Amino acid sequence: MGSNDQEIMTRDTPEQPDGPDRSAKKKLKKRWIIIIAAAVLAVVFIVLASLSSSRKSLTSAAYTPYTVKRGDITVTLSGSGTLQPADAYTLNALVSGDVLSAPFEEGDTVQKGDVLYTVDNADVAAAVQQAENSVGDNQRQYNNALKLQSDLTLKAGGAGSVTQLAVQPGDTVAAGQTVAVIRDMNVMSVTVQFQKSAAAGFSVGQSADVFINNFYETLPGVVSKVSSVDIVLPGNIIVRNVTIDVNNPGAISTATTASATIGGTTSIVDGTFTYKYEGSLKAPASATVMTVSAPEGSRVAKGQTVVVLQSNDVDNQVSAAHSALENAQINLSTQQRKLESYTVTSPIDGTIVEKIVKQGDTLKVGEGVCTVYDLSHLSLTLNVDELDIKSVRPGQAVTLTADAAPGMTFNGVVVTVNIKGTTKNGVTSYPVTIQLDETDALLPGMNVDAKIILESLHDVLTVPVAAVLRDNFVLLQTGTKEKTDAGIPTGFTSTPVTLGPSSDTDIVITGGLKEGDVIAVMDNTPTSYDTNLFAGRAENRIDNASNTSSGAPTTDSAADSGDTPAGNAG
């Protein structure tokens, strides 16, 4: 087998004599190997140099020692927005027409109800007058219908006895038909004539002696009326009528005559007795008798109901008259509202900030005429994140600054917290309204930054925000000069901390540090310490810069501990 293998090997790898071409190829191959090796060595050298430089940068990173102290911190919620007036109205024309007057200018202060514009209203004024006339006519017709309906209840016009009753319940009566007759037969009245001079001295209630001619009997009476009208009798005798009431003993009738003596003076013309009261009850319209309250022979008082009638025609007349009156009143109200629209008044106390239409212009419906602002205070609306809204409540103080008023700080207060939120991109925010009463140097439309004061914390551990590394670590001084961790300044070690509320500059430490500890506040540059981004990731800090322009607030706090960095850069 060895012989055979040797044989095969000999055939597969025959010996070739060295020639010029083969020698050149070997030299070229060696040259490429040398070039590749040199390139690899260069790359390794560059990487090592870079790492050495990075290590040198990390180990020599700039920092400022800071001694942990206790102090006070005020937690705030920050945001920005645009100032708005307390109230604002842009008035639009409700009618078309020529502007007759516009007695105001931009900048004028006005009171609610002040007339700003009057517009030609001649046509509508005429329509109002016609509507008023229609209401008056329909009111009278309705009143008449109601009276007719009321008259269906027949009442005694005076005290007396029902001497005649012509109907029973269920009967039908025609308009004008006599239903009942009432007479007062207990008291009879007689009118006699006295000479004017005598009658002028008589008075109602005076006693009189009445001589009954038929019976030659004198009965006592009482003067019930003295006429002031003179009557001339033959012979130029001037007399006046005097009426006397006499209690009827039963024998006096309307055919009985009598004379009278009053104060010793006797009448010169006799009179005939009449009933003190006699009246007939008649149906005012065709109707049906519903009830009879006073049967024949019964005595009734004045105003007492005797018979009640009911008429469908009268009821329908009342209903129709009422509907017609209501329609007329609605039309009048409509025309009056139209007329009011021709006078434009200020809806609020405020200041005219824009006058669009002037006297002599022609209005068109819907056209803007002027704008009124209530500048008694300004307001600002912040959209507060759902995670923070429970910390905000009415009455909280707010501090505000504006680029338009550099160096000035303004005070405000939270007035409303709206629970109707708006969701965008999966995040819900709630509008919070802030009111500013002192508005010197501020105007509606200006952009302001606001900080709502949520709470004030006292005697708490605070450190600069820049001292907190990513994932809530700080660099704590160990007291030795030996190096602990790669990339950390000598004499320091990273230690985890528990964070509380924070501000733009300071943050509360609730665990992991104690008063007097020394920590490193690293130089906040990308090249000095690669893992320390100093983002200030407090647990309750929300950096919502993308929403700031739309009024969305961010949580921070205003530190007032007075601590300053200790030591120099090492």
C-alpha positions as CSV (number, residue, x, y, z in Angstrom):
1,M,0.0,0.0,0.0
2,G,2.9,2.3,0.7
3,S,4.2,1.8,-2.8
4,N,0.8,2.6,-4.2
5,D,0.5,5.7,-2.0
6,Q,3.9,6.9,-3.1
7,E,2.8,6.4,-6.6
8,I,-0.3,8.4,-6.3
9,M,1.5,11.1,-4.4
10,T,4.1,11.3,-7.1
11,R,1.5,11.7,-9.7
12,D,-0.4,14.4,-7.8
13,T,2.6,16.5,-6.9
14,P,5.3,16.1,-9.5
15,E,8.5,17.9,-8.9
16,Q,8.8,21.1,-10.9
17,P,12.1,22.7,-11.6
18,D,12.6,26.4,-10.3
19,G,12.3,29.0,-12.9
20,P,12.2,32.8,-13.2
21,D,8.3,33.1,-12.9
22,R,8.0,31.1,-9.7
23,S,10.7,33.2,-7.9
24,A,8.8,36.5,-8.8
25,K,5.6,35.2,-7.4
26,K,7.2,34.3,-4.1
27,K,8.7,37.8,-3.7
28,L,5.2,39.5,-4.4
29,K,3.5,37.3,-1.8
30,K,6.0,38.2,0.9
31,R,5.5,41.9,0.1
32,W,1.7,41.8,0.6
33,I,2.1,39.9,3.9
34,I,4.4,42.7,5.2
35,I,2.0,45.4,4.1
36,I,-1.0,43.7,5.8
37,A,0.9,43.2,9.0
38,A,2.0,46.8,9.1
39,A,-1.7,47.9,8.6
40,V,-2.8,45.7,11.5
41,L,-0.1,47.1,13.7
42,A,-1.1,50.6,12.9
43,V,-4.8,50.0,13.7
44,V,-3.9,48.4,17.0
45,F,-1.6,51.3,17.8
46,I,-4.4,53.9,17.1
47,V,-7.0,52.0,19.2
48,L,-4.6,51.7,22.1
49,A,-3.7,55.4,21.8
50,S,-7.4,56.3,21.8
51,L,-8.2,54.1,24.8
52,S,-5.2,55.6,26.6
53,S,-6.4,59.1,25.8
54,S,-10.0,58.2,26.9
55,R,-8.7,56.7,30.1
56,K,-6.6,59.7,30.7
57,S,-9.7,61.9,30.1
58,L,-11.9,59.9,32.4
59,T,-9.4,59.7,35.2
60,S,-8.6,63.4,34.9
61,A,-12.3,64.5,34.5
62,A,-13.1,67.9,36.0
63,Y,-15.4,68.0,39.1
64,T,-16.3,70.3,42.0
65,P,-16.6,68.8,45.5
66,Y,-19.9,69.6,47.2
67,T,-20.8,69.1,50.9
68,V,-24.3,67.8,51.4
69,K,-26.3,70.2,53.6
70,R,-29.9,70.6,54.8
71,G,-32.0,73.4,53.4
72,D,-35.4,74.5,52.1
73,I,-36.9,73.9,48.7
74,T,-40.1,75.0,47.1
75,V,-41.7,72.5,44.7
76,T,-43.3,74.1,41.6
77,L,-45.0,73.1,38.4
78,S,-43.7,75.0,35.4
79,G,-45.3,75.8,32.1
80,S,-45.8,78.5,29.6
81,G,-48.6,80.0,27.7
82,T,-50.2,83.1,26.2
83,L,-52.0,85.8,28.3
84,Q,-55.7,86.4,27.7
85,P,-58.0,89.2,28.9
86,A,-60.4,88.5,31.7
87,D,-63.2,88.5,29.0
88,A,-63.3,89.3,25.3
89,Y,-66.1,89.9,22.8
90,T,-65.9,90.5,19.1
91,L,-69.4,91.9,18.2
92,N,-70.9,90.8,14.9
93,A,-73.8,92.6,13.1
94,L,-77.1,90.8,13.5
95,V,-78.8,93.0,10.9
96,S,-78.1,94.9,7.7
97,G,-78.4,98.7,7.4
98,D,-76.7,102.1,7.5
99,V,-74.8,103.0,10.7
100,L,-76.4,106.1,12.0
101,S,-74.0,106.6,15.0
102,A,-70.9,105.0,16.5
103,P,-70.1,107.3,19.5
104,F,-66.8,105.7,20.6
105,E,-63.2,105.2,19.6
106,E,-60.5,102.6,20.1
107,G,-59.1,102.8,23.7
108,D,-62.3,104.1,25.1
109,T,-63.6,102.4,28.3
110,V,-67.3,101.4,28.2
111,Q,-69.8,100.0,30.6
112,K,-72.1,97.1,30.0
113,G,-75.2,98.2,28.1
114,D,-73.5,101.4,26.6
115,V,-74.7,102.0,23.1
116,L,-71.9,101.4,20.6
117,Y,-73.9,101.5,17.3
118,T,-77.3,102.5,16.1
119,V,-78.5,101.3,12.7
120,D,-81.3,102.6,10.6
121,N,-84.4,100.7,11.8
122,A,-87.4,102.5,10.1
123,D,-88.9,99.4,8.5
124,V,-88.6,97.3,11.7
125,A,-90.0,100.1,13.8
126,A,-93.1,100.2,11.6
127,A,-93.5,96.4,11.9
128,V,-93.3,96.7,15.7
129,Q,-96.1,99.3,15.8
130,Q,-98.3,97.1,13.7
131,A,-97.6,94.2,16.0
132,E,-98.5,96.3,19.0
133,N,-101.8,97.2,17.4
134,S,-102.5,93.6,16.6
135,V,-101.8,92.6,20.3
136,G,-104.2,95.3,21.5
137,D,-107.0,94.2,19.1
138,N,-106.7,90.6,20.0
139,Q,-106.5,91.4,23.8
140,R,-109.8,93.2,23.5
141,Q,-111.4,90.3,21.7
142,Y,-110.1,87.8,24.2
143,N,-111.3,90.0,27.1
144,N,-114.8,90.1,25.5
145,A,-114.8,86.4,25.1
146,L,-113.8,85.9,28.7
147,K,-116.5,88.2,29.8
148,L,-119.1,86.4,27.8
149,Q,-118.0,83.1,29.3
150,S,-118.1,84.7,32.8
151,D,-121.6,86.0,32.1
152,L,-122.8,82.4,31.6
153,T,-122.9,82.3,35.4
154,L,-126.0,84.3,36.1
155,K,-125.8,86.2,39.4
156,A,-128.4,88.4,41.3
157,G,-127.9,92.1,40.6
158,G,-129.4,93.0,44.0
159,A,-130.9,91.5,47.1
160,G,-134.4,90.1,46.7
161,S,-136.6,87.1,46.1
162,V,-136.6,84.8,43.0
163,T,-140.1,85.5,41.9
164,Q,-139.8,83.7,38.6
165,L,-137.6,80.8,37.5
166,A,-138.1,79.8,33.9
167,V,-135.5,77.0,33.5
168,Q,-134.3,73.7,34.9
169,P,-131.0,71.8,34.6
170,G,-130.5,70.4,31.1
171,D,-132.7,73.0,29.4
172,T,-131.5,74.9,26.3
173,V,-131.9,78.6,26.2
174,A,-131.4,81.2,23.5
175,A,-129.5,84.4,23.6
176,G,-131.5,87.1,25.4
177,Q,-134.0,84.6,26.9
178,T,-135.2,85.5,30.5
179,V,-134.1,82.8,32.9
180,A,-135.2,84.3,36.2
181,V,-136.7,87.4,37.8
182,I,-135.6,88.8,41.2
183,R,-137.5,91.4,43.2
184,D,-137.0,93.0,46.6
185,M,-140.6,93.3,47.8
186,N,-139.7,94.0,51.4
187,V,-138.6,97.5,50.7
188,M,-140.4,99.8,48.4
189,S,-139.2,103.1,47.0
190,V,-141.1,106.2,46.1
191,T,-139.8,109.3,44.3
192,V,-141.5,112.6,45.1
193,Q,-140.7,116.2,44.1
194,F,-139.8,119.1,46.5
195,Q,-139.2,122.7,45.7
196,K,-135.6,123.2,44.8
197,S,-134.8,125.4,47.9
198,A,-136.2,122.8,50.2
199,A,-134.6,119.8,48.4
200,A,-131.2,121.4,48.5
201,G,-131.2,121.1,52.3
202,F,-132.0,117.4,52.4
203,S,-129.4,114.6,52.8
204,V,-129.3,110.8,52.2
205,G,-130.3,108.9,55.4
206,Q,-132.6,111.7,56.6
207,S,-135.9,110.6,58.1
208,A,-139.2,111.2,56.2
209,D,-142.9,110.7,56.8
210,V,-144.6,109.0,53.9
211,F,-148.3,109.4,53.5
212,I,-149.9,106.4,51.6
213,N,-152.7,107.9,49.5
214,N,-154.5,104.6,49.0
215,F,-154.7,103.8,52.7
216,Y,-154.6,107.3,54.2
217,E,-151.8,106.1,56.4
218,T,-148.4,107.6,57.2
219,L,-145.3,105.3,57.3
220,P,-141.8,106.1,58.3
221,G,-139.2,106.3,55.5
222,V,-135.5,107.1,54.9
223,V,-134.1,109.4,52.2
224,S,-132.0,107.2,49.8
225,K,-131.3,109.7,47.0
226,V,-131.5,113.5,46.5
227,S,-131.2,114.6,42.8
228,S,-129.2,117.7,41.9
229,V,-131.1,118.1,38.6
230,D,-133.6,121.0,38.5
231,I,-137.0,120.3,36.9
232,V,-139.3,123.2,35.8
233,L,-143.0,122.7,36.4
234,P,-145.8,124.8,35.0
235,G,-145.8,128.2,36.6
236,N,-142.0,128.3,36.6
237,I,-141.9,126.2,39.8
238,I,-138.4,124.6,40.1
239,V,-138.4,121.2,41.8
240,R,-136.0,118.3,42.5
241,N,-136.6,114.6,42.8
242,V,-136.2,113.0,46.3
243,T,-136.3,109.2,46.7
244,I,-137.5,107.6,49.9
245,D,-137.4,104.0,51.0
246,V,-140.2,102.5,53.0
247,N,-140.5,99.0,54.6
248,N,-143.4,97.3,52.9
249,P,-146.0,96.1,55.5
250,G,-147.4,93.9,52.7
251,A,-150.0,96.1,51.2
252,I,-147.8,98.4,49.1
253,S,-147.6,97.6,45.4
254,T,-146.3,99.3,42.3
255,A,-149.7,100.9,41.9
256,T,-149.6,102.6,45.3
257,T,-149.0,106.4,45.4
258,A,-147.7,108.6,48.2
259,S,-146.5,112.0,49.3
260,A,-143.8,112.8,51.9
261,T,-142.8,115.3,54.5
262,I,-139.2,116.0,55.4
263,G,-138.2,118.4,58.1
264,G,-141.6,119.9,58.1
265,T,-141.6,120.5,54.3
266,T,-144.2,118.5,52.2
267,S,-143.6,117.4,48.7
268,I,-145.5,119.3,46.0
269,V,-145.8,116.3,43.6
270,D,-146.7,112.8,44.6
271,G,-144.9,109.6,43.4
272,T,-145.7,106.0,42.7
273,F,-144.0,103.2,44.5
274,T,-141.4,100.8,42.9
275,Y,-139.6,97.8,44.1
276,K,-136.3,98.7,45.8
277,Y,-134.6,96.2,43.4
278,E,-136.1,94.4,40.5
279,G,-134.0,92.6,37.9
280,S,-134.2,89.9,35.2
281,L,-131.5,87.3,34.5
282,K,-131.1,86.7,30.8
283,A,-128.9,84.3,28.8
284,P,-126.0,86.1,27.1
285,A,-125.8,83.4,24.4
286,S,-127.3,80.2,23.3
287,A,-126.4,77.7,26.0
288,T,-127.4,74.8,28.2
289,V,-128.5,75.1,31.8
290,M,-126.0,73.3,33.9
291,T,-127.2,74.1,37.5
292,V,-129.9,76.1,39.3
293,S,-128.6,77.3,42.6
294,A,-131.6,79.3,43.9
295,P,-135.1,77.8,43.4
296,E,-138.1,80.0,42.8
297,G,-139.3,81.8,46.0
298,S,-135.9,81.8,47.6
299,R,-134.2,85.0,48.8
300,V,-130.8,85.8,47.4
301,A,-128.1,88.3,48.2
302,K,-126.5,90.7,45.7
303,G,-123.9,88.8,43.6
304,Q,-125.2,85.4,44.5
305,T,-125.2,82.7,41.7
306,V,-128.7,81.7,40.6
307,V,-128.1,79.8,37.4
308,V,-125.0,78.4,35.6
309,L,-125.0,78.0,31.8
310,Q,-122.5,76.4,29.5
311,S,-121.9,77.1,25.8
312,N,-119.5,75.2,23.5
313,D,-119.6,78.1,21.1
314,V,-118.5,80.5,23.8
315,D,-115.8,78.1,24.9
316,N,-114.5,77.8,21.4
317,Q,-114.6,81.6,21.0
318,V,-112.5,82.0,24.1
319,S,-110.0,79.4,22.9
320,A,-109.7,81.0,19.5
321,A,-109.3,84.5,20.9
322,H,-106.6,83.2,23.3
323,S,-104.6,81.6,20.5
324,A,-104.9,84.7,18.4
325,L,-103.6,86.8,21.2
326,E,-100.7,84.5,21.8
327,N,-99.7,84.6,18.2
328,A,-99.9,88.4,18.2
329,Q,-97.7,88.5,21.3
330,I,-95.1,86.2,19.7
331,N,-95.0,88.3,16.6
332,L,-94.6,91.4,18.7
333,S,-91.7,89.8,20.7
334,T,-90.0,88.8,17.4
335,Q,-90.3,92.3,16.0
336,Q,-89.1,93.8,19.2
337,R,-86.0,91.6,19.2
338,K,-85.3,92.6,15.6
339,L,-85.6,96.2,16.6
340,E,-83.2,95.7,19.5
341,S,-80.7,94.2,17.1
342,Y,-80.5,97.6,15.4
343,T,-78.9,99.0,18.6
344,V,-75.5,97.4,19.4
345,T,-74.6,97.6,23.1
346,S,-71.5,96.6,25.0
347,P,-71.9,93.1,26.6
348,I,-69.3,93.8,29.3
349,D,-67.5,96.6,31.2
350,G,-64.3,96.9,29.2
351,T,-62.0,98.7,26.7
352,I,-62.6,99.1,23.0
353,V,-59.5,97.5,21.4
354,E,-60.7,97.5,17.8
355,K,-63.3,99.6,16.0
356,I,-64.0,98.0,12.6
357,V,-67.1,99.9,11.5
358,K,-67.7,103.6,11.7
359,Q,-70.7,106.0,11.3
360,G,-71.9,106.1,7.7
361,D,-70.8,102.5,6.9
362,T,-73.3,100.0,5.7
363,L,-73.5,96.8,7.8
364,K,-73.9,93.3,6.5
365,V,-75.3,90.5,8.6
366,G,-72.4,88.6,10.3
367,E,-69.9,91.4,9.8
368,G,-67.6,92.1,12.8
369,V,-68.1,95.6,14.1
370,C,-65.8,96.0,17.1
371,T,-63.9,94.1,19.9
372,V,-64.2,94.7,23.6
373,Y,-61.7,93.5,26.2
374,D,-62.2,93.3,30.0
375,L,-58.7,94.2,31.2
376,S,-59.6,94.1,34.9
377,H,-57.2,91.1,35.1
378,L,-55.4,88.8,32.7
379,S,-55.5,85.0,32.7
380,L,-53.4,82.1,31.5
381,T,-54.3,78.5,30.8
382,L,-51.8,75.7,31.3
383,N,-52.3,72.1,30.2
384,V,-51.2,70.0,33.1
385,D,-50.2,66.4,32.7
386,E,-52.4,63.7,34.2
387,L,-49.5,62.7,36.5
388,D,-49.4,66.1,38.1
389,I,-53.0,67.4,38.0
390,K,-53.8,66.0,41.5
391,S,-51.2,68.3,42.9
392,V,-52.9,71.4,41.6
393,R,-55.8,73.1,43.3
394,P,-57.5,76.5,43.2
395,G,-55.9,79.1,45.4
396,Q,-52.3,78.0,44.8
397,A,-49.9,80.9,44.2
398,V,-48.1,81.3,40.9
399,T,-45.1,83.3,39.9
400,L,-44.7,84.5,36.3
401,T,-42.1,86.0,34.1
402,A,-42.2,87.4,30.5
403,D,-39.6,88.1,27.9
404,A,-41.5,91.3,27.2
405,A,-40.9,92.5,30.8
406,P,-37.3,91.5,31.6
407,G,-36.3,91.5,35.2
408,M,-39.9,91.6,36.4
409,T,-41.8,88.9,38.3
410,F,-45.6,88.8,38.5
411,N,-47.9,87.1,41.0
412,G,-50.9,85.1,40.1
413,V,-53.3,82.5,41.5
414,V,-54.9,79.3,40.3
415,V,-58.6,80.0,39.9
416,T,-59.9,76.8,38.2
417,V,-58.9,73.3,37.6
418,N,-60.9,71.8,34.8
419,I,-61.6,68.0,35.1
420,K,-62.4,67.7,31.4
421,G,-59.1,66.5,30.0
422,T,-57.8,66.2,26.4
423,T,-55.9,63.1,25.3
424,K,-53.2,63.4,22.7
425,N,-50.7,60.6,21.7
426,G,-51.9,58.6,24.7
427,V,-51.3,61.3,27.2
428,T,-54.1,63.2,28.9
429,S,-53.8,66.8,30.1
430,Y,-56.1,69.1,32.0
431,P,-56.6,72.9,31.6
432,V,-55.7,75.0,34.6
433,T,-56.6,78.7,34.6
434,I,-54.3,81.2,36.4
435,Q,-55.4,84.8,37.1
436,L,-53.2,87.8,37.3
437,D,-54.6,90.9,39.0
438,E,-51.5,93.1,38.8
439,T,-50.8,93.4,35.1
440,D,-48.4,96.4,34.8
441,A,-46.2,96.0,31.7
442,L,-48.2,92.9,30.5
443,L,-50.7,92.9,27.7
444,P,-53.0,90.2,26.2
445,G,-51.2,88.0,23.7
446,M,-47.8,88.1,25.5
447,N,-46.1,84.8,26.2
448,V,-45.2,84.1,29.8
449,D,-43.5,81.4,31.9
450,A,-45.4,80.3,34.9
451,K,-44.5,78.3,38.0
452,I,-47.3,77.0,40.2
453,I,-46.1,76.7,43.8
454,L,-47.2,73.2,44.8
455,E,-45.4,72.8,48.2
456,S,-42.6,74.1,50.4
457,L,-40.2,71.7,52.0
458,H,-38.0,72.7,55.0
459,D,-34.9,71.3,56.5
460,V,-34.3,68.6,53.8
461,L,-31.1,67.2,52.3
462,T,-30.5,68.8,48.9
463,V,-27.7,68.4,46.3
464,P,-27.2,70.0,42.9
465,V,-29.1,68.2,40.1
466,A,-25.8,68.0,38.2
467,A,-24.5,65.7,40.9
468,V,-26.9,63.0,40.1
469,L,-25.7,60.5,37.4
470,R,-27.8,58.3,35.2
471,D,-29.8,55.7,37.1
472,N,-29.8,57.8,40.3
473,F,-26.1,57.5,41.3
474,V,-23.8,60.1,42.8
475,L,-20.0,60.1,43.3
476,L,-19.3,59.9,47.0
477,Q,-15.9,60.9,48.5
478,T,-14.3,57.8,50.1
479,G,-11.6,59.6,52.2
480,T,-8.8,57.6,50.5
481,K,-6.6,58.6,47.6
482,E,-6.8,55.2,46.0
483,K,-8.6,54.7,42.8
484,T,-11.8,52.6,43.2
485,D,-13.6,52.3,39.9
486,A,-12.4,52.9,36.3
487,G,-13.5,56.2,35.0
488,I,-14.3,57.7,38.4
489,P,-12.1,60.4,40.0
490,T,-9.6,59.2,42.5
491,G,-11.0,59.2,46.0
492,F,-14.7,58.8,44.9
493,T,-17.0,55.9,44.4
494,S,-20.5,55.7,42.9
495,T,-23.3,55.1,45.3
496,P,-27.1,54.9,44.7
497,V,-29.4,57.5,46.1
498,T,-33.2,57.9,46.6
499,L,-34.5,61.1,45.1
500,G,-37.3,63.5,46.1
501,P,-38.7,66.6,44.5
502,S,-36.3,68.6,42.4
503,S,-35.8,72.0,40.8
504,D,-33.7,73.2,37.8
505,T,-30.7,73.4,40.1
506,D,-31.3,71.2,43.2
507,I,-32.9,67.9,44.2
508,V,-34.0,66.4,47.5
509,I,-32.1,63.3,48.7
510,T,-34.3,61.0,50.8
511,G,-31.9,58.1,51.1
512,G,-28.3,57.2,50.4
513,L,-26.6,60.3,51.7
514,K,-26.3,62.2,55.0
515,E,-25.5,65.7,56.0
516,G,-21.8,66.4,55.7
517,D,-21.1,63.9,52.9
518,V,-18.9,65.2,50.1
519,I,-19.9,64.4,46.6
520,A,-18.5,65.3,43.2
521,V,-20.4,67.6,40.9
522,M,-19.0,66.6,37.5
523,D,-18.3,69.0,34.7
524,N,-21.4,68.7,32.5
525,T,-19.7,68.2,29.2
526,P,-20.0,65.1,26.9
527,T,-16.2,64.5,26.8
528,S,-15.3,64.8,30.4
529,Y,-17.2,61.8,31.8
530,D,-18.9,59.7,29.2
531,T,-21.4,58.0,31.5
532,N,-22.5,61.1,33.5
533,L,-25.2,62.8,31.4
534,F,-26.5,64.8,34.3
535,A,-30.1,64.6,33.0
536,G,-31.6,65.3,36.5
537,R,-33.8,62.2,36.4
538,A,-35.7,62.9,39.6
539,E,-38.5,60.5,40.3
540,N,-41.1,63.3,40.3
541,R,-39.4,65.5,37.7
542,I,-41.1,65.7,34.3
543,D,-39.2,67.4,31.5
544,N,-41.9,68.0,28.9
545,A,-40.1,70.4,26.7
546,S,-42.0,69.3,23.6
547,N,-45.3,70.5,25.3
548,T,-43.9,73.8,26.8
549,S,-44.9,75.9,23.8
550,S,-48.5,74.8,24.1
551,G,-48.8,75.5,27.8
552,A,-48.0,72.1,29.1
553,P,-46.1,72.4,32.4
554,T,-43.1,70.7,33.8
555,T,-42.5,69.8,37.4
556,D,-39.6,71.5,39.1
557,S,-39.0,73.5,42.2
558,A,-37.3,76.7,43.3
559,A,-34.5,76.0,45.8
560,D,-33.8,78.6,48.4
561,S,-31.4,76.7,50.6
562,G,-28.5,79.1,49.9
563,D,-25.9,76.3,49.4
564,T,-23.0,77.0,47.2
565,P,-20.5,74.5,45.7
566,A,-17.7,73.8,48.1
567,G,-14.0,73.5,47.1
568,N,-12.2,74.0,43.8
569,A,-11.9,71.8,40.8
570,G,-9.6,68.9,41.4
